[in-house]
Amino acid sequence: MPMKSWGHRERLVGLCWFGALVALCGVTATVSGVPAGPGLALAGTVLGCWEAVGLWLWSVYATGSRDGSRGRR
């Protein structure tokens, strides 16, 4: 049985959660005293936020809110 491929939204959500996990690992490493911990936390935070913005932009594009008709009747 063929599997359905993941859509763009699912990839964005997955990468956003991965970024959050990397940020959490970076915070744990920072608390533990690992020198690379703050950089890892920053990289995870940036990845998570970047993908969250991408997810927001995708939802705006997918729902048709970009055409300026929102709020006008």
Secondary structure, 3 states (H helix, E strand, C coil): CCCCCCCHHHHHHHHHHHHHHHHHHHHHHHHHCCCCHHHHHHHHHHHHHHHHHHHHHHHHHHHCHHHCCCCCC
